Amino acid sequence: MPKKILNIGLIGYRFMGKAHSNAWRQAPRFFDLKREVCLHTICGRNSSELEKARVQFGWAHAQTHWHKVVADPEIDIIDINTPNDTHAQIAVAAAKAGKHVLCEKPLALDVKECQKMLQAVRKAKVVHMVCHNYRRIPAVAQAKKMIGEGALGEIRHYYSRYAQGWLVDPKTPRLWRLQKQHAGSGAHGDINAHIIDLARYLVGEFDEVCGQMQTFIKKRPLPENPKKIGQVTVDDATQCIGRFKNGAMANLEATRFATGRRNHIHMEINGSKGSIEFDFEDMNRLKFFDNTVANDRQGFADIIVTQKDGVHPYVGQWWPPGHIIGYEHTFVHTIADFINAVAMGRSVQPTFEDGLKNQAVLEAVEKSAQKRKWVKVK
């Protein structure tokens, strides 16, 4: 008996639209899914560029008005890849229309919008997920498994740095990501959101934070007219320390001003029995220090996370052991889990509730930076 087809409506077609399009196309080819999928409609405002994307990414239809995509009775899932200030209105409308919703991070501009989105999807009883794809890096999923098994013992420290350098040049235009009304925040919500989510996923909920935020270049040329200058209204870099409710300590840094860095994510977690270390630039490897073995055998061991048959998460659907995977596969893993959750009518993490909790941490750090004091995460 053929599987029921889920029709997808994708809102947004640029960087994340490209990544998500590839994932929707590839997930059924590599994973045993409970439903088939159809790349039904892709949506964007620029009709000529949108048509190019439709053809290139393999979508059946194109639409320049997201309201029409949400209202289309043939569409089952809405995938939101638009600027942050539009997430809430699209997600709420999609939920009211009975669509399941996948939304890029950060979930919304602020806690209030996140609460509205969560309330809407709960009321509609639809499946909802925020796309924190780094949770589904096999090495990160392996770290979660090891922590859950107690391999690290009591967690003491979480350290992470997410560093990019694409804003170092003062001639880089003032894009929407540099305007608070569209982005909510800068490096903070754009990339610090990722390592905050990983902290919550791997260690636990935050209790309190203390942060600082800085904008290094406060004015930039406008993209539509480089001779004109516009104000930058978000942070270029953010640092924060914090405490988790379980007593562990946190140290996080996010910057888009790290000269020489492209998309560098480094993470280390220390516990009473051991430590793990992860570097996204070597994403198929997890380093593990086992403090329970004899002193003459201690040292960080490399775990090459490419073993099949359920030994390591997700990679069994791809290539033989030792054949590494990349960035795009994290989205395929995300989409595969989301499709099966929709098919079975079950929740799949990270949910909109996770998006709300991440936003609460983001806002607590921003409040701390403004008041120059520790702030409780509510």
Stockholm file with secondary structure:
# STOCKHOLM 1.0

chainA/1-378         MPKKILNIGLIGYRFMGKAHSNAWRQAPRFFDLKREVCLHTICGRNSSELEKARVQFGWAHAQTHWHKVVADPEIDIIDINTPNDTHAQIAVAAAKAGKHVLCEKPLALDVKECQKMLQAVRKAKVVHMVCHNYRRIPAVAQAKKMIGEGALGEIRHYYSRYAQGWLVDPKTPRLWRLQKQHAGSGAHGDINAHIIDLARYLVGEFDEVCGQMQTFIKKRPLPENPKKIGQVTVDDATQCIGRFKNGAMANLEATRFATGRRNHIHMEINGSKGSIEFDFEDMNRLKFFDNTVANDRQGFADIIVTQKDGVHPYVGQWWPPGHIIGYEHTFVHTIADFINAVAMGRSVQPTFEDGLKNQAVLEAVEKSAQKRKWVKVK
#=GR chainA/1-378 SS CCCCEEEEEEECCSHHHHHHHHHHHHHHHHSCCSSEEEEEEEECSCHHHHHHHHHHHTCSEEESCHHHHHHCTTCCEEEECSCGGGHHHHHHHHHHTTCEEEEESSCSSSHHHHHHHHHHHHHHTCCEEEECGGGGSHHHHHHHHHHHTTTTCSEEEEEEEEECCTTCSTTSCCCGGGCHHHHSSSHIIIIIHHHHHHHHHHTCCEEEEEEEEECSCCEEEETTEEEEEEECCSCSEEEEEEEETTSCEEEEEEESCCTTCSSEEEEEEEESSEEEEEEGGGTTEEEEEETTSCGGGCSCEEEECCCTTTTSTTGGGSSSTTCCCCHHHHHHHHHHHHHHHHHHTCCCSSCHHHHHHHHHHHHHHHHHHHHTSCEECC
#=GC SS_cons         CCCCEEEEEEECCSHHHHHHHHHHHHHHHHSCCSSEEEEEEEECSCHHHHHHHHHHHTCSEEESCHHHHHHCTTCCEEEECSCGGGHHHHHHHHHHTTCEEEEESSCSSSHHHHHHHHHHHHHHTCCEEEECGGGGSHHHHHHHHHHHTTTTCSEEEEEEEEECCTTCSTTSCCCGGGCHHHHSSSHIIIIIHHHHHHHHHHTCCEEEEEEEEECSCCEEEETTEEEEEEECCSCSEEEEEEEETTSCEEEEEEESCCTTCSSEEEEEEEESSEEEEEEGGGTTEEEEEETTSCGGGCSCEEEECCCTTTTSTTGGGSSSTTCCCCHHHHHHHHHHHHHHHHHHTCCCSSCHHHHHHHHHHHHHHHHHHHHTSCEECC
//
